[in-house]
Amino acid sequence: QSKIQAEAKKEEELFDKFQCYCKTGGESLTASIEAAKTKVPGLVSDIQEATAQKEQLESDIAKATKDRKAAIASMKEAAALHDKEADAYHKESTETKANIKAMGLAIQALEKGMAGS
């Protein structure tokens, strides 16, 4: 019988402990729920702000990608124009040097011809 009384007392203590937990736990949960409810509008606002920022960044990336492609195309055009102008300069320079050399030889020939007269 003392064993039964000890078990009963133990069960009563556990019951009291559980009752205390139910009372304080319920209040704690209610407080947590209320605190969470007050945070919801701020979190919704944060999500909307982050979404808007993400869309802006995606737009910026798309524009930068487009600008980069345009810059690469411009650089290719400029390089092709530079190569074309360099070739033209080289041809003209070679021709001018050949003409100067021919004129030098012609002047020498004329001087020899004039000196003999």
Short mmCIF file of the C-alpha atoms (twelve columns), coordinates in Angstrom:
data_MODEL
# 
_entry.id   MODEL 
# 
loop_
_atom_site.group_PDB 
_atom_site.id 
_atom_site.type_symbol 
_atom_site.label_atom_id 
_atom_site.label_alt_id 
_atom_site.label_comp_id 
_atom_site.label_asym_id 
_atom_site.label_seq_id 
_atom_site.Cartn_x 
_atom_site.Cartn_y 
_atom_site.Cartn_z 
_atom_site.pdbx_PDB_model_num 
ATOM 1   C CA . GLN A 1   0.000  0.000  0.000    1 
ATOM 2   C CA . SER A 2   2.883  2.379  0.679    1 
ATOM 3   C CA . LYS A 3   4.113  1.605  -2.791   1 
ATOM 4   C CA . ILE A 4   0.739  2.614  -4.205   1 
ATOM 5   C CA . GLN A 5   0.730  5.799  -2.121   1 
ATOM 6   C CA . ALA A 6   4.267  6.635  -3.325   1 
ATOM 7   C CA . GLU A 7   3.205  6.125  -6.935   1 
ATOM 8   C CA . ALA A 8   0.085  8.192  -6.371   1 
ATOM 9   C CA . LYS A 9   2.131  10.996 -4.851   1 
ATOM 10  C CA . LYS A 10  4.588  10.807 -7.718   1 
ATOM 11  C CA . GLU A 11  1.751  10.916 -10.244  1 
ATOM 12  C CA . GLU A 12  0.199  13.850 -8.404   1 
ATOM 13  C CA . GLU A 13  3.511  15.731 -8.546   1 
ATOM 14  C CA . LEU A 14  3.807  14.999 -12.243  1 
ATOM 15  C CA . PHE A 15  0.203  16.093 -12.776  1 
ATOM 16  C CA . ASP A 16  0.826  19.344 -10.880  1 
ATOM 17  C CA . LYS A 17  3.994  19.918 -12.882  1 
ATOM 18  C CA . PHE A 18  2.099  19.269 -16.112  1 
ATOM 19  C CA . GLN A 19  -0.713 21.609 -15.069  1 
ATOM 20  C CA . CYS A 20  1.825  24.321 -14.278  1 
ATOM 21  C CA . TYR A 21  3.445  23.781 -17.671  1 
ATOM 22  C CA . CYS A 22  0.071  23.969 -19.409  1 
ATOM 23  C CA . LYS A 23  -0.739 27.282 -17.731  1 
ATOM 24  C CA . THR A 24  2.653  28.918 -18.275  1 
ATOM 25  C CA . GLY A 25  3.278  27.199 -21.590  1 
ATOM 26  C CA . GLY A 26  -0.024 28.456 -22.977  1 
ATOM 27  C CA . GLU A 27  0.774  31.991 -21.902  1 
ATOM 28  C CA . SER A 28  4.245  31.698 -23.362  1 
ATOM 29  C CA . LEU A 29  2.870  30.384 -26.646  1 
ATOM 30  C CA . THR A 30  0.288  33.157 -26.780  1 
ATOM 31  C CA . ALA A 31  2.997  35.742 -26.197  1 
ATOM 32  C CA . SER A 32  5.158  34.168 -28.910  1 
ATOM 33  C CA . ILE A 33  2.238  34.168 -31.345  1 
ATOM 34  C CA . GLU A 34  1.483  37.823 -30.660  1 
ATOM 35  C CA . ALA A 35  5.143  38.755 -31.072  1 
ATOM 36  C CA . ALA A 36  5.240  36.876 -34.383  1 
ATOM 37  C CA . LYS A 37  2.061  38.614 -35.549  1 
ATOM 38  C CA . THR A 38  3.660  42.003 -34.939  1 
ATOM 39  C CA . LYS A 39  6.697  40.975 -36.969  1 
ATOM 40  C CA . VAL A 40  4.715  39.811 -40.011  1 
ATOM 41  C CA . PRO A 41  4.123  43.274 -41.594  1 
ATOM 42  C CA . GLY A 42  7.814  44.122 -41.253  1 
ATOM 43  C CA . LEU A 43  8.818  40.818 -42.803  1 
ATOM 44  C CA . VAL A 44  6.349  41.289 -45.659  1 
ATOM 45  C CA . SER A 45  7.829  44.733 -46.253  1 
ATOM 46  C CA . ASP A 46  11.356 43.285 -46.188  1 
ATOM 47  C CA . ILE A 47  10.374 40.626 -48.711  1 
ATOM 48  C CA . GLN A 48  8.822  43.214 -51.027  1 
ATOM 49  C CA . GLU A 49  11.913 45.399 -50.753  1 
ATOM 50  C CA . ALA A 50  14.220 42.457 -51.444  1 
ATOM 51  C CA . THR A 51  12.084 41.441 -54.425  1 
ATOM 52  C CA . ALA A 52  12.220 44.963 -55.854  1 
ATOM 53  C CA . GLN A 53  15.986 45.086 -55.315  1 
ATOM 54  C CA . LYS A 54  16.378 41.690 -57.024  1 
ATOM 55  C CA . GLU A 55  14.388 42.912 -60.029  1 
ATOM 56  C CA . GLN A 56  16.496 46.081 -60.212  1 
ATOM 57  C CA . LEU A 57  19.710 44.059 -60.061  1 
ATOM 58  C CA . GLU A 58  18.472 41.710 -62.778  1 
ATOM 59  C CA . SER A 59  17.658 44.735 -64.921  1 
ATOM 60  C CA . ASP A 60  21.102 46.207 -64.237  1 
ATOM 61  C CA . ILE A 61  22.747 42.909 -65.193  1 
ATOM 62  C CA . ALA A 62  20.767 42.723 -68.442  1 
ATOM 63  C CA . LYS A 63  21.748 46.308 -69.325  1 
ATOM 64  C CA . ALA A 64  25.397 45.703 -68.448  1 
ATOM 65  C CA . THR A 65  25.424 42.549 -70.565  1 
ATOM 66  C CA . LYS A 66  23.923 44.442 -73.508  1 
ATOM 67  C CA . ASP A 67  26.390 47.318 -73.057  1 
ATOM 68  C CA . ARG A 68  29.292 44.861 -72.854  1 
ATOM 69  C CA . LYS A 69  28.257 43.195 -76.106  1 
ATOM 70  C CA . ALA A 70  27.984 46.618 -77.771  1 
ATOM 71  C CA . ALA A 71  31.429 47.591 -76.463  1 
ATOM 72  C CA . ILE A 72  32.959 44.366 -77.755  1 
ATOM 73  C CA . ALA A 73  31.389 44.980 -81.184  1 
ATOM 74  C CA . SER A 74  32.708 48.564 -81.192  1 
ATOM 75  C CA . MET A 75  36.194 47.364 -80.259  1 
ATOM 76  C CA . LYS A 76  36.125 44.824 -83.101  1 
ATOM 77  C CA . GLU A 77  35.054 47.534 -85.541  1 
ATOM 78  C CA . ALA A 78  37.761 49.871 -84.273  1 
ATOM 79  C CA . ALA A 79  40.401 47.148 -84.549  1 
ATOM 80  C CA . ALA A 80  39.324 46.348 -88.109  1 
ATOM 81  C CA . LEU A 81  39.428 50.052 -89.043  1 
ATOM 82  C CA . HIS A 82  42.851 50.381 -87.425  1 
ATOM 83  C CA . ASP A 83  44.169 47.394 -89.356  1 
ATOM 84  C CA . LYS A 84  42.735 48.788 -92.602  1 
ATOM 85  C CA . GLU A 85  44.311 52.209 -91.977  1 
ATOM 86  C CA . ALA A 86  47.625 50.615 -90.977  1 
ATOM 87  C CA . ASP A 87  47.675 48.646 -94.246  1 
ATOM 88  C CA . ALA A 88  46.851 51.782 -96.243  1 
ATOM 89  C CA . TYR A 89  49.592 53.722 -94.435  1 
ATOM 90  C CA . HIS A 90  52.101 50.946 -95.066  1 
ATOM 91  C CA . LYS A 91  51.269 50.902 -98.801  1 
ATOM 92  C CA . GLU A 92  51.432 54.670 -99.079  1 
ATOM 93  C CA . SER A 93  54.639 54.840 -97.053  1 
ATOM 94  C CA . THR A 94  56.298 52.186 -99.213  1 
ATOM 95  C CA . GLU A 95  55.205 53.960 -102.365 1 
ATOM 96  C CA . THR A 96  56.371 57.359 -101.069 1 
ATOM 97  C CA . LYS A 97  59.778 55.945 -100.083 1 
ATOM 98  C CA . ALA A 98  60.144 54.375 -103.522 1 
ATOM 99  C CA . ASN A 99  59.211 57.706 -105.184 1 
ATOM 100 C CA . ILE A 100 61.734 59.606 -103.007 1 
ATOM 101 C CA . LYS A 101 64.426 57.108 -103.914 1 
ATOM 102 C CA . ALA A 102 63.569 57.382 -107.632 1 
ATOM 103 C CA . MET A 103 63.607 61.183 -107.417 1 
ATOM 104 C CA . GLY A 104 66.989 61.055 -105.728 1 
ATOM 105 C CA . LEU A 105 68.343 58.895 -108.551 1 
ATOM 106 C CA . ALA A 106 66.732 61.157 -111.157 1 
ATOM 107 C CA . ILE A 107 68.279 64.248 -109.559 1 
ATOM 108 C CA . GLN A 108 71.671 62.567 -109.580 1 
ATOM 109 C CA . ALA A 109 71.225 61.686 -113.244 1 
ATOM 110 C CA . LEU A 110 70.166 65.216 -114.079 1 
ATOM 111 C CA . GLU A 111 73.119 66.652 -112.199 1 
ATOM 112 C CA . LYS A 112 75.446 64.364 -114.113 1 
ATOM 113 C CA . GLY A 113 73.801 65.342 -117.395 1 
ATOM 114 C CA . MET A 114 74.006 69.061 -116.556 1 
ATOM 115 C CA . ALA A 115 77.548 68.766 -115.381 1 
ATOM 116 C CA . GLY A 116 78.571 67.278 -118.705 1 
ATOM 117 C CA . SER A 117 77.064 70.084 -120.755 1 
# 
